[in-house]
Amino acid sequence: MCRTSSNAVIVTIARSPCSVQTINRTHITCATGSYQYRSIRASIKVFINGSGYAVGSVDFQYIDLWSSPWTWDGQEPPEAATLVVIDSYVTVYLDIKTPILTVLVIDNATLIFDDSQDVALNVEYIVIVNGGQLQVGTGLNPFQHRGIITMHGHLRSIELPIYGAKVLALRDGIVDMHGTPTIRTWTQLGVTALNGSSTITLVQPVDWAIDSQIVIATTGDRFSQKESEVRRITNISSDGLLTNPNNIVELNAVAGTTHYGYWYRLGDKPEGLSLAKNSDYCPNRQPLGSFYNNSVHSTGRFGVWVYPEYAPTIMGNCSGLYPMKATFDGLTSWKNNRGIEIVMSRTIQIKNAVVFDNADFGIGYITAFDHQTTNPLHLRTAFYDVDNGSVISDSVIVGDAGISSDPIVPITAGLVGK
């Protein structure tokens, strides 16, 4: 027999009543009261009159909000320059951005960062002792927002014995920090960053979030600490690799990569988890989003490379029969091994390009017309269509602009078509 009357149900947590507010066949909502003992995690017990206790495995934890005056004996939350002690098994939920505290002691207690918003802890000294715990996310539930701990001080700050100044000191306690998973937390510069540059090239790809901060460490001697720099990420380009052409690539500048500036590596099937969800999706048949007014120079191989093939269709499906032109407009490419190369593709147009001082050739169309798979017989009529076919127009190719310290060798080609 199912009872849905609030009078028929009693809810308790750690032997304290939880006043039933609403109830139906699947949910119970109740309001906890004050709890005079230490913070505790306890099972929720539901007693149904005439039936006994319901079977369940739900826990509830009594905690105190940092922002609540009741956490601080009815006083306002700690102000700047305050010494704060959390002790005696209390669990406090940090749900604000604190002023700069002098000391925070977590003694046999727990401080948990609220993961429903961005929070910040500003303090000069943190001391965690006697089983105390500082928790910012867990292994099972990584912290999804921005949680910032900033240690304040200066060269003449008073040093605590053993620990020092501007310190997070831990003795017989736990610091548990788990942020959003990332493929790597640090890497190295792949190319020396020029003074004043707003772009750096890394040895390895990263998946760091836009608007997050990074520290570029000094490479000087033992007195060069002040040379380290803090910078905010505004954009990330993974060496220009695109596996779906239906993206917008506009007004970008790529320089100094070892291999490719912009690589459209378009397969006939998606990769990774996308394959299971989109097995009938063909990246090399998708329309081009936009490629406009981009530049690239000093790459080891290709400024722009479209490979292994690209044959966009109007509908973008795998069996599409109606080709659609894709226009690479306004490219400036110089001092690369090859300026731009398009391989085994159809209806690709290059317009308003300026390519110069490239070592091997400026513009190359490789197997553009006679590749039997990409270009079946019934599509051949589109090849020589100036409006919709493969076209190079309104472009300038310069073998040697006379500005390079190394002369361009005589075998360099301007335009290659195969």
C-alpha positions in Angstrom: 0.0 0.0 0.0 1.4 3.4 -1.0 0.9 6.4 1.4 1.3 9.9 0.0 0.1 11.9 3.0 2.8 13.9 4.8 1.2 12.9 8.1 1.9 9.3 7.3 5.7 9.8 6.8 8.4 10.7 9.2 11.9 11.7 8.0 14.9 11.9 10.3 18.6 12.7 9.7 21.0 11.8 12.5 18.0 11.5 14.8 16.9 15.0 14.0 13.5 15.6 12.4 13.3 16.8 8.8 9.9 18.5 8.3 8.1 17.0 5.3 7.0 19.7 2.8 5.8 17.8 -0.2 5.4 14.1 -1.0 4.4 11.9 -3.9 4.9 8.3 -5.0 8.6 8.9 -6.0 9.8 12.1 -4.2 9.9 13.5 -0.7 10.9 17.1 0.0 11.7 18.1 3.6 13.3 21.0 5.4 16.1 20.4 8.0 16.3 22.4 11.2 19.2 23.5 13.2 21.8 20.9 14.3 23.6 21.6 17.5 26.3 19.0 17.1 29.3 18.7 14.8 29.0 18.5 11.0 28.1 14.9 10.1 27.1 12.8 7.2 24.2 10.5 8.0 21.7 8.3 6.3 18.2 9.7 5.6 15.6 7.5 7.4 12.1 7.5 6.1 9.4 5.9 8.4 6.0 5.1 7.0 3.3 4.6 9.5 1.9 1.1 9.4 4.7 -0.1 7.1 8.0 0.5 8.8 11.2 2.1 7.5 11.7 2.5 3.7 14.8 0.9 2.2 17.3 3.5 0.9 20.9 4.5 0.6 20.8 8.3 0.5 23.1 10.3 2.7 22.8 13.9 3.9 25.5 16.1 5.4 25.1 19.0 7.8 27.4 21.8 6.7 27.7 25.5 7.3 27.8 28.2 4.6 30.7 30.6 4.7 28.3 33.4 3.7 25.9 32.7 6.6 26.1 34.7 9.8 25.0 31.6 11.7 28.3 30.0 10.8 30.1 32.7 12.7 27.9 32.9 15.8 25.5 35.4 14.3 28.2 37.7 13.2 29.0 38.8 9.6 31.5 36.5 7.6 35.2 37.2 8.3 36.4 40.6 7.1 39.9 41.5 5.7 42.9 40.9 8.0 41.0 38.4 10.1 42.4 35.2 11.7 39.8 32.5 10.9 39.7 29.1 12.7 37.5 26.2 11.6 37.7 23.3 14.0 35.9 20.6 15.9 34.7 18.5 13.0 32.8 21.4 11.4 32.4 21.4 7.6 32.2 24.8 6.0 31.1 25.4 2.4 33.0 28.3 0.7 30.3 30.0 -1.4 31.8 33.5 -1.8 35.0 35.3 -2.8 36.7 36.2 0.5 38.6 39.4 1.3 42.3 39.0 2.1 42.4 37.1 5.4 45.5 37.0 7.5 45.4 33.3 8.6 43.0 30.4 7.9 43.4 27.4 10.2 41.6 24.2 9.4 41.9 22.1 12.5 40.2 18.7 12.5 37.6 20.3 10.2 36.8 20.6 6.5 36.5 23.5 4.0 34.8 22.6 0.7 34.6 24.9 -2.3 31.1 25.4 -3.7 30.9 24.0 -7.2 27.7 25.9 -8.2 29.6 29.1 -8.9 33.1 30.7 -9.2 34.7 31.2 -5.7 37.9 32.5 -4.4 39.9 32.2 -1.2 42.3 35.1 -0.5 44.7 34.6 2.5 48.2 35.2 3.6 48.7 31.9 5.5 46.7 28.6 5.4 47.4 25.9 8.0 45.8 22.5 7.9 46.4 20.3 10.9 45.0 17.3 12.9 43.1 15.6 10.1 41.8 18.9 8.6 40.8 18.9 4.9 40.7 21.4 2.1 38.5 20.1 -0.8 38.2 21.6 -4.2 36.3 18.9 -6.2 36.9 15.1 -5.8 38.2 12.4 -8.1 34.6 11.3 -8.9 33.2 14.8 -9.1 35.9 17.2 -10.5 35.4 20.9 -9.8 33.7 22.5 -12.9 33.9 26.2 -12.0 36.8 28.5 -11.3 38.1 28.1 -7.8 41.0 30.4 -7.0 43.3 30.3 -4.0 45.5 33.3 -3.9 48.3 33.5 -1.3 49.2 37.1 -0.4 52.3 38.6 1.0 55.7 40.2 0.1 59.4 39.6 0.6 59.3 40.8 4.2 56.2 38.9 5.3 56.7 37.2 8.7 57.7 33.5 8.3 56.0 30.9 10.3 58.4 28.5 12.0 59.1 25.5 9.7 56.6 26.6 7.0 57.6 30.1 6.0 55.4 32.9 4.5 52.7 33.0 1.8 52.2 29.3 2.6 49.7 26.6 2.5 51.0 24.5 5.3 49.9 20.9 5.8 50.5 18.7 8.8 48.4 15.5 9.3 45.7 16.6 6.9 44.4 16.4 3.3 44.4 18.8 0.4 42.1 17.3 -2.3 42.0 19.2 -5.6 40.4 17.9 -8.8 39.7 20.2 -11.6 38.2 19.6 -15.0 40.2 16.9 -16.7 42.8 18.2 -19.1 45.3 16.3 -21.4 48.2 18.1 -19.8 48.8 20.8 -17.2 52.1 22.1 -18.5 54.2 22.0 -21.6 57.1 23.8 -23.2 57.6 26.4 -25.9 58.2 24.9 -29.3 59.6 28.1 -30.8 61.2 31.1 -29.0 58.6 33.7 -28.4 59.5 37.1 -29.7 59.5 40.1 -27.4 56.0 41.7 -27.5 54.4 38.7 -29.3 50.8 37.9 -28.5 51.2 34.3 -29.9 53.3 31.4 -28.6 53.9 28.0 -30.2 53.9 25.0 -27.9 55.6 21.6 -28.3 52.4 19.7 -27.6 48.7 20.4 -28.2 46.6 21.6 -25.2 42.9 21.8 -24.4 43.1 24.7 -21.9 40.0 26.9 -21.7 39.7 30.2 -23.4 40.1 33.1 -20.8 42.1 31.0 -18.4 45.5 32.2 -17.2 48.9 30.6 -17.8 52.3 31.3 -16.4 55.3 31.5 -18.8 58.3 30.8 -16.6 61.6 32.6 -16.8 64.6 30.9 -18.5 67.1 33.2 -16.8 69.4 32.6 -13.9 68.6 32.3 -10.2 67.8 36.0 -9.9 65.3 36.1 -12.8 62.1 35.2 -11.0 60.6 38.6 -11.8 60.8 37.7 -15.5 58.1 35.1 -15.3 54.9 36.3 -17.0 51.2 35.7 -16.4 49.1 35.8 -19.6 45.4 35.1 -20.4 44.4 32.8 -23.2 42.3 34.5 -25.9 42.5 31.8 -28.6 44.0 28.3 -29.2 45.0 26.8 -32.6 46.1 23.2 -32.6 48.7 23.8 -35.4 45.8 24.6 -37.7 44.5 21.0 -37.9 40.8 20.8 -39.0 39.0 17.5 -39.4 35.7 19.1 -40.4 35.7 21.8 -43.1 32.4 23.3 -41.9 34.2 25.7 -39.5 34.9 29.4 -39.7 38.6 30.2 -40.1 39.0 34.0 -40.6 41.6 36.6 -39.9 44.2 34.2 -38.3 47.9 34.4 -38.5 50.1 31.3 -38.2 53.9 31.4 -38.0 56.9 29.2 -37.3 55.3 25.8 -37.1 57.4 22.7 -37.9 54.9 21.2 -40.3 51.6 22.8 -41.2 50.0 26.2 -40.9 46.4 25.1 -41.7 45.7 21.4 -42.5 42.3 20.2 -43.6 42.7 16.5 -42.9 39.3 15.3 -44.0 38.6 11.6 -43.8 35.7 9.6 -45.2 34.5 8.9 -41.6 34.5 10.7 -38.3 37.1 9.7 -35.7 36.9 8.6 -32.0 33.5 8.9 -30.2 32.0 10.8 -33.1 32.2 7.7 -35.3 29.7 5.8 -33.0 27.2 8.7 -33.1 27.6 9.7 -36.8 28.6 6.5 -38.7 26.9 7.9 -41.9 28.7 11.3 -41.7 31.5 12.0 -44.2 33.8 15.0 -43.3 35.3 15.1 -46.8 31.8 15.8 -48.3 30.8 18.7 -46.0 30.6 22.3 -47.3 33.4 24.7 -46.4 32.4 27.0 -43.6 34.7 29.9 -44.3 38.4 30.5 -45.0 39.0 34.2 -45.4 41.9 36.6 -45.0 44.3 34.2 -43.2 48.1 34.4 -43.3 50.9 31.9 -42.8 54.6 32.1 -43.0 57.8 30.2 -42.0 56.3 26.7 -41.7 58.4 23.6 -42.3 56.1 22.0 -44.9 52.8 23.5 -46.0 51.2 26.9 -45.4 47.8 25.4 -46.3 47.4 21.7 -47.0 44.1 20.0 -48.1 44.8 16.3 -47.8 44.0 13.4 -48.4 40.9 14.6 -50.3 38.1 17.1 -50.3 35.0 16.9 -52.5 32.3 19.1 -51.0 28.6 18.4 -51.9 25.5 20.6 -51.7 23.8 18.3 -49.2 27.0 17.3 -47.4 26.0 13.6 -47.3 28.3 10.6 -48.1 26.6 9.7 -51.4 26.0 13.3 -52.6 26.1 13.7 -56.4 26.0 17.4 -56.7 29.3 19.2 -56.0 29.6 22.5 -54.2 32.5 24.9 -54.5 34.7 25.7 -51.6 36.5 29.1 -51.7 39.8 29.8 -50.0 39.8 33.6 -50.2 42.4 36.1 -49.3 45.3 33.8 -48.3 48.8 35.4 -47.8 51.5 32.7 -47.6 55.2 33.3 -47.6 58.5 31.6 -46.7 57.0 28.2 -46.3 58.2 25.0 -48.0 54.9 25.1 -50.1 52.5 27.9 -50.0 49.2 26.0 -50.5 48.7 22.4 -51.8 45.4 20.8 -52.6 45.4 17.0 -53.1 42.8 14.7 -54.8 40.1 17.3 -54.4 37.4 18.9 -56.6 35.6 22.3 -57.0 38.2 24.0 -54.7 38.7 27.7 -55.6 41.6 29.9 -54.6 40.9 33.6 -54.9 42.8 36.8 -54.0 45.8 34.9 -52.8 49.3 36.3 -52.5 52.1 33.7 -52.2 55.8 34.5 -52.3 59.2 33.3 -51.3 58.0 29.7 -50.8 60.9 27.2 -51.3 59.2 24.4 -53.3 56.2 26.0 -55.0 53.6 28.6 -54.4 50.3 26.9 -55.3 49.8 23.3 -56.1 46.8 21.2 -57.3 47.8 17.6 -57.1 45.7 14.9 -58.9 43.0 17.5 -59.2 41.2 16.1 -62.3 42.0 12.5 -62.9 41.4 10.9 -59.5 38.8 8.3 -60.3 37.2 8.0 -56.8 37.0 11.7 -56.0 36.1 12.8 -59.5 33.9 10.2 -61.2 33.0 10.7 -64.9 29.6 12.2 -64.4 31.2 15.2 -62.5 33.9 16.0 -65.0 31.8 18.8 -66.6 32.1 20.8 -63.4 35.9 20.8 -63.5 36.3 23.5 -66.0 33.4 25.6 -64.8 34.9 29.0 -63.8 32.0 29.8 -61.5 31.8 26.5 -59.7 34.8 24.4 -60.6 38.4 24.3 -59.5 39.8 27.7 -60.1 42.7 29.9 -59.2 41.8 33.6 -59.8 42.8 37.1 -58.9 46.0 35.8 -57.2 49.7 36.7 -57.3 52.6 34.2 -57.2 56.1 35.6 -56.6 59.0 33.2 -56.6 61.5 35.6 -55.0 60.4 38.9 -53.6 64.0 39.9 -52.9 63.5 40.2 -49.2 64.8 36.9 -48.1 68.4 36.5 -46.8 68.6 33.2 -48.7 67.9 33.4 -52.5 65.1 31.2 -53.8 66.7 28.3 -55.9 66.0 28.3 -59.6 64.0 25.0 -59.5 61.3 26.6 -57.5 57.9 26.5 -59.2 55.2 29.0 -59.0 52.1 27.0 -59.9 52.0 23.2 -60.1 49.0 21.3 -61.5 49.0 17.5 -61.8 
